[in-house]
């Protein structure tokens, strides 16, 4: 085996000795008064300026994944490394858990994870071992025979020779994870670099803790929302149903429902409660529960259903408004009787037509002392699909409402014939076309609902 490499420090190769003549010449040159202090001070000022810029960039990240990527990039700049990885694993074991690489492919991260955990610098930090409470420096992985053979083997295969690891923690949450930077040659960061990256890691830990709290809150909101919405859609002869729902990050009031009624009838509903957060979710749950009761009692009269719903809203949520659309369907006759309260019109998709069903102009629920609006009756052709949706789908496009309606109509008209036999495929195609960057992009503060019903 070749002799171990000596670590490079401050950019000086220790294998190259300084000649006595050169050393003597340097000692004879008088140093300018204060030059050393000025150079050192200038270096610190430059480093702190860079640190300020990097922390500002980190502060602009809004998701854990983006923050971890930014952390790795910034740390690599501060310690002079080219590759690295960040393992996010909160000590309370509540998740989420993820591993992010910098300059490392997924397979290469997999190779690193084959090393016994306690034999790695990041594993010892994550396990909370006493000797791994601070930074972990391994300046020469290939030359240090005391290291685990598997760790040295993986380092050789992936082409890195040194590592520097820092724990990520916050005062409120404790340990959050660890960041590791990898050097292509034996090396270790300078004292000034360690100090700067340590300051950065401290700030990053607090920022990650805030994002973790938001991520968990969003997950809790999504779970509550899913519990308030139908766990499954009913099976009714003559009609095929599909629903797609995207929850707003802070929780929103967009909802849908489908209920099998006596004599083979079907009730469909979508709605949106204004506002966001837990209060909007609670209002949405109450309205949906009330509408199901009204649909069973008088579903064949959509106007009466929405009138009762409006009364419920005024009594339970006097300071809140909502939009809603209720449809009473008779699949055997392909007949729909519907009424809307300030809600976007449904869309009929078929081989011979793609058009909005113009409901009469009406105010949202909770806006007037007594809500009233006429119902609309339509008859569908075999194979046509009715698309019900919430305004959040339109607002997520970022366009004006007129342009958003035009985009939705175009997306529905362009559904391939091969997909029109399946309600879920129709809903997916419309969603992908209206929001080409993904359902979680655009105006993510809005929730979105699509309820598709295809009639045989």
C-alpha positions, -999 to 999 in steps of 0.1 A, spaced: 0 0 0 13 35 -8 24 58 19 -4 78 35 -11 113 21 -4 142 43 -33 167 46 -31 200 28 -38 230 50 -42 266 39 -34 256 3 3 246 12 15 212 2 35 197 32 54 174 9 73 204 -6 98 218 19 107 254 21 144 260 14 166 276 40 177 303 16 141 312 9 133 312 46 162 334 54 154 358 27 118 361 39 130 367 75 153 395 64 124 414 46 110 438 71 72 435 75 52 467 70 37 479 103 3 464 108 3 446 74 -3 412 89 -32 425 110 -47 443 81 -45 413 59 -61 391 86 -88 417 92 -95 420 54 -98 382 52 -124 381 81 -144 410 66 -145 391 32 -156 359 49 -183 376 70 -196 393 38 -198 359 21 -215 344 52 -241 372 52 -249 366 15 -252 328 20 -275 332 51 -298 355 31 -301 329 3 -309 303 29 -335 325 45 -354 327 11 -359 289 10 -394 277 19 -391 239 19 -369 215 37 -355 200 5 -346 235 -9 -330 245 24 -309 213 25 -297 218 -10 -288 254 -3 -270 243 29 -248 219 10 -240 244 -17 -231 272 8 -211 249 30 -191 236 1 -182 272 -7 -171 280 28 -150 249 33 -137 245 -2 -152 212 -10 -169 199 -42 -192 172 -30 -212 164 1 -244 150 16 -269 161 42 -289 136 63 -321 151 78 -332 129 107 -348 147 137 -340 131 170 -376 128 180 -381 103 152 -413 120 140 -399 127 105 -397 136 78 -364 119 70 -344 125 39 -309 123 24 -297 150 -1 -265 148 -21 -243 174 -37 -224 161 -67 -234 126 -58 -258 104 -77 -285 83 -61 -265 52 -65 -234 68 -50 -255 78 -19 -266 42 -18 -229 31 -17 -222 54 12 -252 41 31 -237 5 29 -210 15 54 -219 6 90 -235 36 104 -214 40 135 -183 37 113 -191 70 96 -187 105 109 -223 114 101 -236 81 116 -218 88 149 -234 123 151 -269 110 143 -265 83 169 -256 109 195 -223 93 205 -203 112 231 -172 116 208 -193 131 180 -210 161 196 -191 186 175 -174 188 140 -159 156 127 -127 159 106 -112 130 87 -83 146 67 -70 114 51 -96 86 47 -73 64 25 -42 67 47 -59 62 81 -58 25 88 -78 28 120 -110 35 100 -135 8 90 -123 -10 59 -157 -7 42 -156 31 47 -122 33 30 -134 10 2 -164 32 -6 -142 63 -4 -118 48 -30 -147 37 -53 -163 71 -52 -131 90 -54 -130 111 -23 -102 112 3 -113 134 32 -145 145 49 -157 172 72 -190 168 91 -211 192 111 -241 184 132 -274 203 125 -294 212 156 -317 238 170 -324 249 206 -361 240 205 -359 207 186 -324 193 194 -306 173 168 -320 176 133 -293 159 112 -258 163 98 -240 178 68 -209 162 54 -186 177 28 -162 155 8 -127 164 -6 -112 148 -36 -77 148 -20 -65 147 16 -75 180 31 -92 198 60 -107 233 63 -87 261 79 -95 275 113 -112 305 97 -133 283 74 -144 261 103 -155 292 123 -175 306 94 -192 273 85 -199 267 121 -218 300 123 -236 292 91 -246 257 104 -260 273 136 -282 296 116 -292 268 92 -303 246 122 -327 272 134 -340 278 99 -345 240 93 -363 238 127 -388 264 115 -393 247 82 -398 214 100 -425 228 121 -443 242 90 -438 208 72 -454 189 101 -482 214 104 -489 210 67 -489 173 70 -513 175 99 -536 198 79 -535 174 50 -544 145 72 -573 164 88 -586 175 54 -585 139 41 -604 128 71 -631 154 64 -635 144 28 -650 112 15 -628 82 21 -642 66 -11 -667 74 -38 -700 55 -41 -707 30 -68 -739 39 -87 -751 20 -118 -747 41 -149 -721 66 -137 -684 65 -131 -668 89 -105 -633 102 -99 -621 130 -76 -588 149 -74 -580 171 -44 -550 194 -35 -549 209 -1 -536 244 5 -505 245 27 -523 263 55 -555 243 51 -583 255 30 -621 251 27 -623 234 -7 -644 203 -6 -664 178 -26 -689 150 -19 -708 123 -37 -737 105 -21 -758 76 -33 -795 83 -29 -827 62 -30 -840 48 -64 -806 48 -80 -801 86 -78 -768 103 -70 -759 136 -53 -728 155 -64 -715 186 -47 -684 209 -46 -678 240 -26 -653 264 -11 -654 282 23 -635 315 24 -604 317 45 -578 292 55 -564 274 85 -582 253 111 -613 275 113 -619 271 76 -614 233 78 -639 232 107 -665 252 87 -659 230 57 -666 199 77 -698 213 92 -711 224 57 -703 191 41 -720 172 70 -751 194 68 -753 191 30 -753 153 32 -783 155 56 -802 179 34 -794 159 3 -810 128 18 -841 147 29 -847 169 -2 -820 161 -28 -844 162 -57 -847 200 -51 -811 214 -53 -824 249 -45 -839 238 -13 -807 220 -4 -786 251 -9 -812 273 9 -809 250 40 -771 251 37 -772 289 36 -792 290 68 -768 266 85 -739 288 75 -755 320 88 -763 303 121 -730 286 127 -706 309 108 -722 344 107 -689 361 96 -681 336 69 -692 331 33 -690 301 10 -697 290 -26 -714 257 -34 -727 237 -63 -752 209 -58 -764 184 -85 -791 158 -83 -784 131 -109 -806 103 -123 -780 82 -141 -806 59 -158 -820 89 -176 -786 108 -178 -805 138 -163 -790 163 -140 -808 190 -120 -783 215 -104 -781 248 -86 -752 270 -78 -744 296 -52 -717 319 -65 -698 289 -78 -679 283 -111 -701 265 -137 -697 228 -144 -681 217 -177 -696 190 -200 -670 170 -219 -681 148 -248 -673 137 -284 -696 163 -299 -694 192 -274 -673 208 -247 -692 235 -230 -699 252 -196 -733 247 -181 -744 282 -174 -761 284 -140 -781 314 -131 -762 343 -115 -764 339 -78 -746 352 -46 -724 330 -25 -739 316 7 -738 339 37 -739 371 16 -776 378 15 -803 377 42 -822 351 22 -805 331 -6 -825 321 -36 -817 310 -72 -834 289 -99 -821 254 -108 -809 243 -142 -817 209 -158 -795 192 -184 -795 159 -203 -763 142 -212 -754 121 -242 -740 86 -236 -703 88 -227 -703 124 -217 -685 136 -185 -695 164 -162 -666 181 -145 -672 199 -112 -644 220 -97 -635 248 -73 -622 283 -80 -589 273 -66 -581 253 -97 -585 285 -118 -566 307 -94 -536 283 -93 -529 290 -130 -519 326 -121 -540 340 -150 -570 363 -149 -603 345 -144 -613 349 -181 -580 334 -193 -582 306 -167 -617 296 -179 -604 296 -214 -574 274 -204 -598 250 -186 -621 248 -216 -591 241 -240 -578 214 -217 -612 197 -216 -617 199 -253 -582 183 -259 -588 152 -238 -578 123 -261 -606 100 -272 -588 71 -257 -590 86 -223 -627 97 -224 -640 63 -213 -624 67 -178 -634 96 -155 -601 94 -136 -581 98 -168 -602 128 -179 -596 145 -145 -559 138 -146 -555 151 -182 -574 183 -173 -553 188 -142 -520 183 -160 -529 206 -188 -543 234 -167 -514 232 -143 -484 221 -165 -459 228 -138 -477 204 -114 -507 207 -91 -484 220 -62 -470 249 -83 -484 282 -92 -505 299 -65 -500 272 -39 -519 292 -13 -551 279 -30 -567 245 -26 -581 228 -57 -609 202 -63 -620 183 -94 -650 159 -93 -656 141 -126 -688 120 -134 -689 100 -166 -724 88 -176 -728 56 -196 
